[in-house]
Amino acid sequence: MTPADPRAAAAPPPPAPLYQPQRPPRSQWVPVRGFEYHVRSWGDPSLVTPQRPPLVLAHGFMDIGASFQFLVDALAAQEGERRYILAMDWRGFGLTRGPATDNFWFPDYLGDLDALLSLAPLGLDPKSPVDLLGHSMGGNVAMTYAGVQPARVRRLVNIEGYGLPRGQAEEAPSRLARWLNHLRHPHGLRPYADAKGVQTRLQENNPRLSDARAGWLARQWAAPGEDGLWHILAHPAHKNINPLIYRVEEVLACWARITAPVLWVEGADSETSHWWGDRFPRAEFEARLAAVGSLERHTLAQAGHMLHHDQPDVLARHLRAFLDLP
């Protein structure tokens, strides 16, 4: 019998099993302002009470509604499947379908959210408030919406929705010129050879993601195309520069009208300087938060910007306590 060659390469380890959702969602498509919006829901409207209204989750830039699955599961583990929860894919993201476009505008997210919150097929009553949670870009949408339509929001949760650096009027010509250049020369989104490539990209962005969670998210965040490659489920026009100047005074005028209690949650390891350098100092953001009347704050250890991926159990505990306040 020939002994095994010790130099022979070891067989690669089998891939990690994918994350298995503990509270699987239902998918449906509803008409919203010329789009067919994809909405995931957990539970059904029979769970709604005045003390426990629907919880609506708004994802961030280049993300999808499925991103909240870990948080939904953590909530269910702590309180049972007692809450009706919905998460949309914003226009131009995920499985939401819409007309051809070369640009997306922030006010349209407000219009879409307002329409969604009135849709009977989703079990939503335009006369009843919801609990609204937004992450990153979704947090900015949620904050603005709660100021513009304060009667529609009972509790408001902002997860790292910082807003943007203050815009200056003199920036307008160069921003508009760059926008026109992007329209003439559209951006593309990088495809990947397979789901494993997408998973690697997600884990490069967030090294805290386990193989099981990253592998599952990869199959929600991207899909195979006719060319055999995996493509991110996002419209490339999202990569165009925003031609509008960010007007802080207008934003704060909306925030000042928020009547709902607000929960602000951030990751201890988030590094906003990577996004904006010194253009948006922390002191300026603290001054913006001061415009909010009723504010509860938490910082989660061992969590970065995607803290609903990094610490869903801890976030769920804070969320549950906040939403169940009398």
N, C-alpha and C positions, 0 to 999 in steps of 0.2 A: 504494500500500500504506500503510495507516494505521499509524503508529508505535505501539508499545506504550505504554500510559499508565504512567509511572513511579510513579504514586500507587497503582496497583492492588496489592491485598494479595497477598503471596507465598503460594503454596500451602503448607499445613502440611506439615512433614516426615513421612514415613511412620513408623509405629510401629516401635520397635526390635524385632528378632526376639526371641522368647522364649528363655530359657535352655534348652538341650537336655541332659538328664541323660546323663552318660557311662556310668553303670552303672545302667540302669533297674531299678526294684524290681518285685517280685511282690507282689500284694495277696492277703490271705486273711482270712477272718473265723473266729474261734474262740470257743467258749463259755467265758465267765469269770464266774462268780458272778452269773448272771442277765443278763449283758450279752453281746452279740455284738461282741467286740473286733476292731477292724480293725488288722492288723499288716502292715507292709511288711517284706520281707526282700530282702536282696541276697546272691546266692550260694545255697548249699544246705548241709545238714548234712554232706555228704561233705568239706567243707573243714575241719571241726573236728578239731583235734588237742589233746593235753594242753597243748602250749605255745601253742596258738592257739584258745582256746575261743570260743564265740559271743560277739559283742559286742552288748550290748543297750543301746539308746539311749532315754532317757526325756525327753520334751520338757517345756517349762515351761508356766506358766499362760497361757491364751488362745493356745496354739500347737498344733502338730500334728506327727506323726512325720515328715511330708515335709520339715519344716524342716531336717532333717539331710542332705538330698540333696547339698548343696555339699560338706559334710565327707566324705561317703561317696565322692564323686567324687575329692576331693583325695587321700584314702587310696589309692584304686585307682590314681591316677596315679603315686603314689610307690612302691607295693609290689606292684602288680598286683592282680587280683581274686582274692586268696588268702584273704580273710577272710569268714566267715559273719556277717552283720550283720542285726539286727532292730530295728525301731522301731514301737512301738505308738502308737495314738491313745488317750490316757487316757479314762476314762468321761466322757461329756459333751462330748467334743471330737472334731473331725474326723469320720471315717466310722464310728466306734464307735456301735453302736445299743444302746439300753437302755430300761427301763421309765420311765414318767413319774415325775418327782421334783421337789421344790422346794428341794432342798439337796444339797450334796456334802460328804463328811467325809474329812479327811486320812487316817485309818487305812484307809479303803477302798482308797486307792492302794497301800498296803502289801499288803493282801489280794489285790488284783488282780495285782500284780507277782509275789507268791509263787505264785499259781496259774499265771500265764503261764510262769514259769520251770520248770514241771513238765509242760508240754504236749507230748506226743509228736507231735501234728500239726505242731508248729513245729520238731521235731527237737531238743527240749531234754530233757535227762536230769536228773531230780530229784536224782540222786546226784553230779552233776558240777557244778563251779562255772562261773560265767560271768564275763566282764569287763563291768562295768556303768558306764555313763556317764549322767549326768543334768545337765540345764541348768536353772538357776533353781529353780522349784518341783520339777522332776524331780531336781535335785541334792539337794534336801532329802529327797525320798522315798528316793533312793539311799543317802544317808548313814545315815538311820534304819534302812533295811532291812539294810544291811551290818553294823550293830551288833546287830540283833535276830537275823539269820540269817548270822553270819559265815562259816560253811562254804560258803555258796552263792556267795560273791563272791571271785574270784581277784585282780582289779585293780579299783580304784574311781576314777572320774574325776568330779570335781565342778566344773562350769563355772558360776561365779557363783551357787551355791546358798547364799546368805548366811543363810537363816533369817529370822526376824522380830524386831522389837523385843521386849524383855522385857515380858511382860504383868504387870499388877498386879491383885491380888485386887479392889481397889475399883472396877476397870473393869467387872467382871462385870455388875452391874445395867444399866448403860447399853448395853453391847454386846448383852445379851439383849433389851433393849427395842428396839434398832435392828433386830435380827434379826427379831423378831416383826413389826415394821412392814414390813420387806421382804417377809415372807411374805404380809402382807395386801395389799401394793401391789407386785407383782412388777415387776422391772426388765425392760426390753426391750433388744435389741441393735440398733443403728442399721443399716438396710439401705443399699445403695448402688445407684446407677442402673445401673452396669455394672462390668465387670472393671477398667476404667481407674480408676474411683472407689476400688475396693479397693486397687489398686496405689498410688494417691496416698496413701491412708491409711498403707500400709506404709512408704512413703518419708518421710512426715511423722514417723513414729515412729523411723525409722532412715534419715537422709539418705545414709548410705554405700551403701545398696542401689542397684545399677545398675538401669536400666530393664529389662534382660533378666531379671535375677534377680527383681526385684520383680513383673514381669508374670507370670512363671512361678509364683511363690509365691502371688500373688493368686488364681490358678485352683486352687490346692490348699487355700487358707485359707478360701475362700468358694465358693458355688455359686449359680446362678440358681434362684429359687423359682417357684411357680405364678403369683405376682403379677408376674413379669417382673423383679423386683429381685434383686440379689445379696445373699445373706445369709451372715454369718460362720458357719462350722461349729463353733459352740459353744453350749452350753445357757445360756440367760439366767440360770439360777439360780446360775451361777458368780459373778454380780455381787452376790449377797447377801453381807452381811458375815458373817464367820466368828464364830459366837456363843461360841466357846471361847477362853479365855485361853491365850496361848503360854507354856508352862512351860519355861523354858530349862534348869532342872535336869534335867528328864526327857529333854530332847533330848540334853544332854551325857552323861547316863548311857548312852544308846544309842551316841553317838559314841565313848565310851571303850572300848566293846567291839569296835570295828572291828579286825579282824586283817589285812585286806588293805592293801597299800600304797595310798596315796591321792595322786592328782594333783589339785592345785587350780589352776585357770586363771581369770584375770580379765582384763577389758579395761582398758587404761590410761585410757580416757576414760569409763569408767562413773562415774556420779554418783549414788551411793546416797542422797545427801541429798535428791534430788528425790522419792524415795519416802517417806523417813521423817524428814526434817529432822534434828533433833539427838536424836531418840529412840533411835537405834541408832548410837552413835559407833564409829569404826573400831577404837578400842582394845578395845571390848567384843568385837567380832568376832574380833580377834586372840587374845583370851583364850579364846574358844570353840575356835578352830582348835588351840590348844595341847592340847586333849583328845585329838587324833588322834595315834596313836603314830608311824606312818611317813608322812611328808608331803613331797612334792615340789611346788614352786610355780613358776608362770610368770605373767608379766604381758605381754599382747600389745599392742604399740604400734598406734596407729591402729585401735583396736577399742573398741566400747562393749559394752553388755550382750549384744547378739546377736553375739558374737564368732565364732560358727560361721558366720555370714553374712558378717561383715566380713573375717575373716582365716582362711578354711578351710584354706589351704595351710600356713600357719604352725602352726595348731592341729593339723593332721594330722601334721606332723613331730614335735611334742612327744608326741602321742598314740601314734604308732607306736613311738617310742623307749621310752616308758613301758610299753606293753603287751608289748614284746619283751624286757623285762628278764629275765634268767635267774631 
